[in-house]
Amino acid sequence: MARIKQLPIHEAQKIAAGEVVDRPANVVKELIENAIDAQATQISVYIEQSGKKLIRVVDNGCGMNTEDAHLCFNHHATSKITSINDLNSLTTFGFRGEALSSIASVSKAILSTQEIGVQSGITFTLEQGIIREEQSISRPVGTDIAMHDLFYNVPARKKFLKTHETEWRHIVQLFYSFCLAYHSIHFILYSDGKQLYNCPPVNAIMDRVAQLWDHHLVQNLLELESIPKEENEVSVSGVISNHSYSRFDRSMIFLFVNHRWIKNYHLSRALLRGYENVLQPGHFPVALIFISVDPRCVDINIHPRKEEVKFLHPRIIETNLQKCIKQRLQAYLSEHLQKGSLKSDLAYRATIENSYKFIPNNRETSLPSFDFNKSAFIETYETEDSKNSKEEKEEVQANIQQNKKTDLYYYAINKQEQEYAIIGQLHKTYILLEQKDGLFVIDQHAAHERILYEQFSKRFEETVPVKLLFPQVIKLNTDDLSVIKFHLSRFTEKGIDIELFGNDQLIVHATPVHLKNVSLDDLVKQTVSWIIEYQHLEEQELHKTLNEKMHAKMACSAAVKAGDELNMQQMQQLIYDLENTDNRLTCPHGRPTGWLLPLSEIRKRFKRDYRSSSPYAANFL
């Protein structure tokens, strides 16, 4: 007797349904996609018990005639393709003819539909894919399809459904995706008889975001400057959150390819790389990214539910996405820091350039940097090999005095030419800038930390270590010492002269000038933990990771701290350096370097007429 048997068709369809449908959200997806393909301009979604009891989608699309209504539930019945070659040019959602057949095999379905130009439509019910009742009806043009009791006949599948809250969250995410991708369609969502979302058509994605979430989020979104299609037929557009807004999960990252919401690990990674050095670890942005690509260059048929795609030229798309995001974030802060004549004023530029010439050229020095504990802006450091002559010191002091005079002249005469002005320091922590559109606040530590980090990352080869008068001794336990002793060269590369000292100690003889008064105990111990944490990485990746971590830690240690008092010249220098620093949006740890308090918000707090464009429109009391 043969052991192999052919399954009955209805049992085979139940098993096949598991590839297309594993939760209620998959059913919602298929039904909405069909409505969009039918050119609906209004789609209403009704959900009960998070889709376990009812999923119903009503649209005003083209509808179906009687013949098509019967055929739509047949396996591999489709109006989208006639052969596999048609997959290369598809622009619609459904095309394989599996979805309705699979869904109907694991639920109780009711279909009502009527096409344009006919007197009556049709309605019928199905159970396990078989039509039980049928009759003619008169209804509005479009389709109303309802799926009751999902997985009622597949207990093994039903028991793996998650809680109502989890399944509902998946449905809402899906609803968001359709609303975002098709903001010209009116979407409505009901849950257990209550209308939760009513999203009429809008002209812009920002308006759709306001419908789905709130205006506060919109205020923190930046519109991407679309990269136009080129020879590779790829363009990127959308909106992203600025550096001051983030979330603790990825739930508001949406990637669309040709209006299809997709999941793609490599695209997600490229997006987050665009936010490198912008967000704190464990924080994620809001990103609504729309990628347009020639259908011939993307395969949307690699996943049964068509959630994943494969690109013909993935690196081009990933690079474009990362570049687009990084440039927009950079431009955002530049809009506030590069408006004034600080950037263009030649006299000021000459002043800044002169400040870097205070150090004589006949000796090697550290990187130009502030030393906020000195009256002079740039300190001259003496080494055993090079002593400043009396003449050199006098030249330095003369340049400092001339620089002060130039700055006083600049602020007294040219202040009105600036589009922003330095108000001063708040709590010895924040630098306040008056701008036309509000108050810009800079965190002095975060800003200086970013400046030093970028200098450390790019210009360490120019650094000459400064020998310490009293070497630092760092005590470690045996395990930590056994880890760090093989990586001492990493410290040497950064201008730190360090060596083993006994069985449980390290001794530091020299450091870069920025770290000459900083304890390196934390840096060494932190490096030990990083080496252990990232030991699984290949050598090149480990080297890169440790460099980034160590540079960030060194910058944090050397930077001006909250509580350090700055004079006007020091604040001016910090702003200038920040303005000319890459990745200026945040410190290396992801904290923002600055943010804008809009003038409209200030007026609103004081109950003034914030609609006026002039900051002086209201009468002073």
Residue pairs with C-beta under 8 A, 6 or more apart in sequence:
7 15
10 105
10 128
10 129
10 130
13 75
13 101
13 102
13 105
13 129
14 105
14 106
14 153
14 154
16 75
16 98
16 102
16 105
17 102
17 103
17 105
17 106
17 154
18 157
19 102
19 304
19 305
20 26
20 30
20 98
20 99
20 102
20 103
20 304
20 305
21 27
21 30
21 102
21 103
21 106
21 150
22 157
22 160
23 51
23 161
23 162
23 167
23 170
24 47
24 50
24 51
24 52
24 55
24 150
24 161
24 167
24 170
24 171
25 51
25 167
25 170
25 171
25 173
25 174
26 305
27 51
27 55
27 103
27 107
27 147
27 150
28 45
28 47
28 51
28 55
28 57
28 171
28 174
28 175
29 174
29 305
30 94
30 99
30 100
30 103
31 55
31 57
31 145
31 147
32 43
32 45
32 57
32 174
32 178
33 93
33 94
34 57
34 93
34 94
34 99
34 100
34 143
34 145
35 43
35 57
35 59
35 61
35 143
36 43
36 93
36 178
36 182
36 185
37 61
37 80
37 92
37 93
37 94
38 59
38 61
38 62
38 63
38 142
38 143
39 61
39 62
40 59
40 60
40 61
40 142
40 185
41 60
41 184
41 185
41 186
41 201
42 59
42 60
42 185
42 186
42 187
42 188
43 57
43 58
43 59
43 178
43 185
43 186
43 187
43 188
44 57
44 58
44 59
44 187
44 188
44 189
44 190
45 55
45 56
45 57
45 175
45 187
45 188
45 189
45 190
46 54
46 55
46 56
46 57
46 58
46 146
46 190
47 54
47 55
47 56
47 168
47 171
47 189
47 190
47 191
47 192
48 54
48 191
48 192
48 193
49 164
49 192
50 164
50 165
50 167
50 168
50 171
51 150
51 167
51 168
51 171
52 149
52 150
52 161
52 164
52 167
53 148
53 149
54 146
54 147
54 148
55 146
55 147
55 150
56 144
56 145
56 146
56 147
57 143
57 144
57 145
57 146
58 142
58 143
58 144
59 142
59 143
59 144
60 140
60 141
60 142
61 141
61 142
61 143
62 115
62 116
62 141
62 142
63 113
63 114
63 115
63 116
63 121
63 141
63 142
63 143
64 72
64 113
64 115
64 143
65 115
65 118
66 122
68 79
69 111
69 113
69 122
69 124
70 131
71 77
72 100
72 111
73 100
73 101
73 104
73 109
73 111
73 126
73 129
73 131
74 97
74 101
75 97
75 98
75 101
76 96
76 97
76 98
76 101
77 97
77 101
78 94
78 95
78 96
78 97
80 86
80 90
80 92
80 94
80 95
81 87
81 90
81 95
81 96
86 95
87 95
87 299
87 301
88 295
88 296
89 295
89 296
90 295
90 300
91 258
91 295
93 260
93 306
96 301
98 304
101 129
103 109
103 147
104 126
104 128
104 129
104 147
105 128
105 129
106 150
106 151
106 152
106 153
106 154
106 157
107 147
107 148
107 149
107 150
107 151
107 152
108 125
108 126
108 127
108 147
108 148
108 149
108 152
109 125
109 126
109 127
109 145
109 146
109 147
109 148
110 123
110 124
110 125
110 126
110 145
110 146
110 148
111 122
111 123
111 124
111 125
111 126
111 143
111 144
111 145
111 146
112 121
112 122
112 123
112 137
112 139
112 143
112 144
112 145
113 121
113 122
113 123
113 139
113 142
113 143
113 144
113 145
114 120
114 121
114 122
114 137
114 138
114 139
114 140
114 141
114 142
115 121
115 141
116 141
119 138
120 136
120 137
120 138
121 136
121 137
121 138
121 139
122 134
122 135
122 136
122 137
123 134
123 135
123 136
123 137
123 139
124 131
124 132
124 133
124 134
124 135
125 131
125 132
125 133
125 134
126 132
128 153
150 158
151 157
151 158
151 161
152 158
161 167
168 191
172 189
173 251
174 261
175 187
175 189
175 197
176 212
176 254
177 254
177 256
177 261
178 185
178 187
178 261
179 185
179 187
179 197
179 199
179 208
179 211
179 212
180 205
180 208
180 209
180 212
180 254
180 256
180 288
181 256
181 259
181 260
181 261
181 290
182 259
183 201
183 202
183 203
183 204
183 205
183 207
183 208
184 201
184 202
185 201
186 199
186 200
186 201
187 197
187 199
188 195
188 197
188 198
188 199
189 195
189 196
189 197
190 196
197 211
197 212
199 208
199 211
199 212
200 211
202 208
202 211
205 223
205 238
205 239
205 288
206 218
206 221
206 223
206 239
209 217
209 218
209 221
209 239
209 288
210 217
210 218
217 241
217 245
217 286
220 241
220 242
220 244
220 245
220 286
221 239
221 240
221 241
221 242
221 286
222 239
222 240
222 241
222 242
222 328
222 329
222 332
223 238
223 239
224 236
224 237
224 238
224 239
224 240
224 289
224 324
224 325
224 328
225 324
225 327
225 328
226 235
226 236
226 237
227 234
227 235
227 236
227 237
227 320
227 323
227 324
228 235
229 235
229 292
232 297
232 313
232 316
233 293
233 294
233 297
234 291
234 292
234 293
234 294
234 297
234 313
234 316
234 317
234 320
235 291
235 292
235 293
236 289
236 290
236 291
236 292
236 317
236 320
236 321
236 324
237 289
237 290
237 292
238 256
238 287
238 288
238 289
238 290
239 286
239 287
239 288
240 285
240 286
240 287
240 288
240 289
240 325
240 328
240 329
241 285
241 286
241 287
242 329
242 332
242 585
243 278
243 279
243 329
243 332
243 333
243 585
243 586
243 592
244 592
244 595
245 285
245 286
246 279
246 280
246 283
246 284
246 285
247 283
247 284
247 285
247 286
248 282
248 283
248 284
249 284
250 268
250 284
252 284
252 285
252 286
252 287
253 268
253 271
253 284
253 285
253 286
253 287
254 261
254 287
254 288
254 289
255 261
255 262
255 263
255 264
255 267
255 268
255 271
255 287
255 289
255 291
256 262
256 288
256 289
256 290
256 291
257 264
257 291
257 293
257 298
257 300
257 309
258 291
258 292
258 293
258 295
258 298
259 290
260 300
260 306
260 309
261 307
262 300
262 307
262 308
262 309
263 307
263 308
264 308
264 309
266 314
266 318
267 289
267 291
267 317
267 318
267 321
269 318
270 317
270 318
270 319
270 321
270 322
271 285
271 287
271 289
271 321
271 322
271 325
272 284
272 285
273 322
274 321
274 322
274 323
274 324
274 325
274 326
274 329
275 285
275 325
275 329
276 326
276 583
277 450
277 583
277 585
277 586
277 588
277 590
278 329
278 583
278 585
278 586
278 590
279 285
279 586
279 590
280 589
280 590
280 591
281 589
281 590
283 590
287 325
289 321
291 317
291 321
293 311
293 317
296 312
297 311
297 312
297 313
298 309
298 310
298 311
298 312
299 309
299 310
299 311
299 312
300 306
300 309
302 308
302 309
302 310
311 317
329 585
330 582
330 583
330 584
330 585
332 585
333 584
333 585
333 593
333 594
334 579
336 420
336 435
336 440
336 594
336 596
337 575
337 578
337 579
337 584
337 594
338 579
339 419
339 420
339 435
339 436
340 418
340 419
340 420
341 348
341 414
341 417
341 418
341 419
342 348
342 418
342 572
342 575
342 576
342 579
343 579
345 410
345 414
345 417
347 406
347 410
347 414
348 410
348 414
351 403
351 406
351 407
351 410
352 573
352 576
354 399
354 402
354 403
354 406
355 368
355 377
355 378
355 399
355 403
355 573
356 368
356 378
357 399
358 376
358 377
358 378
358 380
358 396
358 399
358 400
358 403
359 365
359 378
359 380
359 396
360 380
360 388
360 392
360 395
360 396
362 386
363 383
363 386
364 386
364 464
365 380
365 381
365 464
365 513
366 381
366 463
366 464
366 466
366 512
366 513
366 514
367 455
367 459
367 462
367 463
367 512
367 513
367 514
368 378
369 378
369 452
369 455
369 513
369 514
370 377
370 448
370 560
370 570
370 573
370 574
371 377
371 378
371 379
372 560
372 564
372 565
372 566
372 570
373 564
376 396
376 397
376 400
377 400
377 403
377 569
377 570
377 573
380 388
380 392
380 393
380 396
381 466
381 513
382 388
383 464
383 466
383 467
384 467
388 396
403 569
404 569
407 568
407 569
407 572
411 568
415 421
419 435
419 436
420 433
420 434
420 435
420 436
420 440
421 433
421 434
422 431
422 432
422 433
422 434
422 568
422 571
422 572
422 575
423 432
423 433
423 434
423 439
424 431
424 432
424 568
424 571
425 431
425 432
425 444
425 565
425 566
425 571
426 432
426 441
427 562
428 562
428 563
428 564
428 565
428 566
429 443
429 444
429 445
429 562
429 563
430 441
430 442
430 443
430 444
431 441
431 442
431 444
431 447
431 566
431 571
431 574
431 575
432 439
432 440
432 441
432 442
433 439
433 440
433 441
433 442
433 575
435 596
436 599
436 615
437 596
437 598
437 599
438 596
438 597
438 598
438 599
438 600
438 601
438 602
439 596
439 597
439 599
439 602
440 594
440 595
440 596
440 597
441 594
441 595
441 596
441 597
442 574
442 575
442 578
442 593
442 594
443 562
443 587
443 591
443 592
443 593
443 594
444 560
444 562
444 564
444 566
444 571
444 574
445 559
445 560
445 561
445 562
445 587
446 586
446 587
446 591
446 592
446 593
446 594
447 574
447 578
447 584
447 587
447 593
447 594
448 559
448 560
448 574
449 552
449 555
449 556
449 559
449 587
449 588
449 589
450 555
450 578
450 581
450 583
450 584
450 586
450 587
450 588
450 593
451 559
451 574
451 577
451 578
451 581
452 514
452 554
452 555
452 558
452 559
453 551
453 552
453 554
453 555
453 587
453 588
454 581
454 582
454 583
456 494
456 551
456 554
456 555
457 547
457 548
457 551
460 493
460 494
460 495
460 512
463 495
463 512
463 513
464 495
465 495
465 496
465 497
465 510
465 511
465 512
466 510
466 511
466 512
466 513
466 516
467 497
467 509
467 510
468 508
468 509
468 510
468 511
468 516
471 507
471 508
471 509
472 507
472 508
472 519
472 520
472 521
473 501
473 505
473 506
473 507
473 508
474 505
474 506
474 507
474 508
474 520
474 521
474 524
474 525
475 504
475 505
476 484
476 504
476 505
476 506
476 524
476 525
476 528
477 504
478 503
478 504
480 525
480 528
481 500
481 503
481 504
481 506
483 528
483 531
483 532
484 506
484 524
484 527
484 528
484 531
485 500
487 527
487 531
487 546
488 498
488 499
488 500
488 506
490 527
490 543
490 546
490 547
490 550
491 498
491 524
491 527
492 498
494 512
494 550
494 551
494 554
495 510
495 511
495 512
496 508
496 510
496 511
496 512
496 515
496 520
497 508
497 509
497 510
497 511
498 506
498 507
498 508
498 509
498 520
498 524
499 506
499 507
499 509
500 506
500 507
501 507
506 524
508 520
511 518
511 520
512 554
514 554
514 558
515 554
515 557
515 558
518 557
518 558
519 557
522 553
522 557
523 550
523 553
523 554
523 557
526 549
526 553
527 546
527 549
527 550
527 553
530 545
530 546
530 549
530 550
531 542
531 546
534 541
534 542
534 545
534 546
535 542
537 545
548 588
551 588
552 588
552 589
555 587
555 588
556 587
556 588
556 589
560 566
560 574
566 574
578 584
578 593
584 593
585 592
585 593
586 592
586 593
587 593
599 610
599 615
600 610
601 610
603 609
603 610
603 618
604 610
608 618
609 617
609 618
612 618
